[in-house]
């Protein structure tokens, strides 16, 4: 079975080699689901591709075996619940960010340079001091200094 489409999301040569050796009637067995897919959509895509190629899937820890009707049902329910959980987490995250914004808070990393440091950097730059020396003086990377001065 060709796995180029299966692994387009990640570069996993060992998994690609295993999938390339599978033939219709084979069953791919993993210890846990997270050993096969990096994300739920990736896992679902791999199992769907395996199934379309006549290849079964079995996870020992979760006791899922897609070669049986009951195993396919369990896998489908498991996948639906995982997707539901992911959507709930996403909604809660967005709600929390929105509540924080309403309270005047913003997320993200604090600025590397405050207003006074920016003014010092501009003054030093105007005086002909090199960006490397300014960055060393202020204790930031040159790229941070360039980025900060370009924004202001």
C-alpha positions in Angstrom: 0.0 0.0 0.0 1.4 3.4 -0.9 1.6 5.7 2.1 2.6 9.0 0.5 -0.9 10.4 1.1 -1.1 8.9 4.5 1.9 10.7 5.9 1.6 14.1 4.2 1.0 15.7 7.6 4.2 14.4 9.2 7.5 12.9 8.2 7.6 9.5 9.8 9.8 7.2 7.7 9.4 4.1 9.9 5.6 4.3 9.8 5.8 4.8 6.0 8.0 1.7 5.7 5.6 -0.4 7.7 2.5 0.8 5.8 4.3 0.2 2.5 4.7 -3.5 3.4 1.0 -4.0 4.3 -1.2 -6.0 1.9 -4.9 -6.5 1.8 -5.9 -8.9 4.6 -3.1 -7.7 6.9 -3.8 -6.0 10.3 -1.6 -3.1 11.5 -1.3 -3.5 15.3 -0.1 -0.7 17.6 0.4 -0.5 21.3 -1.6 2.7 21.7 -3.5 4.9 19.4 -1.2 7.8 20.0 1.6 5.7 18.5 0.0 5.8 15.1 -1.5 9.3 14.7 -0.1 12.6 15.8 -3.6 14.1 15.8 -7.1 12.8 15.7 -7.6 13.9 12.0 -4.3 12.2 11.1 -5.3 9.0 13.0 -8.7 8.9 11.3 -7.2 9.5 7.9 -4.7 6.6 8.4 -7.3 4.2 9.6 -9.7 5.1 6.8 -6.9 4.6 4.2 -6.0 1.3 5.8 -9.6 0.2 5.6 -10.0 1.3 2.0 -6.9 -0.9 1.2 -8.4 -3.9 2.9 -6.1 -3.6 5.9 -7.3 -3.9 9.4 -6.2 -1.9 12.4 -5.8 -2.9 16.0 -4.8 -1.0 19.1 -3.8 -3.3 22.0 -4.2 -0.7 24.9 -7.6 0.6 23.8 -8.7 -2.9 22.6 -9.9 -1.6 19.3 -9.9 -4.0 16.3 -11.4 -2.6 13.1 -11.5 -6.0 11.4 -14.7 -6.7 13.3 -18.0 -4.8 13.1 -17.9 -4.2 16.8 -14.4 -2.9 16.6 -15.3 -0.5 13.8 -18.2 0.8 15.9 -15.9 1.3 18.9 -13.3 3.1 16.8 -16.0 5.3 15.3 -17.4 6.2 18.7 -14.0 6.7 20.2 -13.1 9.1 17.3 -16.4 11.0 17.6 -15.8 11.4 21.4 -12.3 12.6 20.9 -13.4 15.1 18.2 -16.2 16.3 20.6 -13.6 16.8 23.4 -11.4 18.7 21.1 -14.2 21.0 20.0 -15.2 21.6 23.7 -11.6 22.5 24.6 -11.4 24.9 21.6 -14.7 26.6 22.6 -13.5 27.0 26.2 -10.2 28.4 25.1 -11.9 31.0 22.9 -14.4 31.9 25.6 -11.6 32.4 28.1 -9.6 34.6 25.7 -12.7 36.6 25.0 -13.5 37.1 28.7 -9.9 38.1 29.3 -10.1 40.7 26.5 -13.3 42.1 28.0 -11.4 42.6 31.2 -8.7 44.5 29.3 -6.1 41.7 29.4 -4.3 40.5 26.3 -2.5 37.3 25.9 0.9 36.6 24.4 4.5 37.3 25.4 5.2 40.7 27.1 7.2 43.1 24.9 10.9 42.7 25.0 11.5 46.4 25.3 9.5 49.0 27.2 8.9 52.5 26.0 12.0 53.9 27.8 14.2 51.2 26.2 12.8 51.9 22.8 13.6 55.6 23.2 17.2 54.7 24.3 17.5 52.4 21.2 16.3 55.2 18.9 18.6 57.7 20.4 21.6 55.4 20.2 20.7 54.5 16.6 20.4 58.2 15.7 23.9 58.7 17.2 25.3 56.1 14.8 25.8 53.3 17.3 25.7 49.8 15.6 22.6 47.7 16.1 24.8 45.0 17.6 26.0 47.3 20.3 22.5 48.6 21.0 21.2 45.1 21.3 24.0 44.1 23.7 23.4 47.2 25.8 19.7 46.5 26.1 20.1 42.8 26.5 18.1 41.7 23.5 18.7 40.0 20.2 19.4 42.1 17.2 16.4 40.6 15.4 14.2 41.7 18.4 15.7 45.2 18.2 15.1 45.5 14.4 11.5 44.2 14.8 10.8 46.5 17.7 12.2 49.6 15.9 10.4 48.8 12.7 7.0 48.7 14.5 7.5 52.1 16.2 
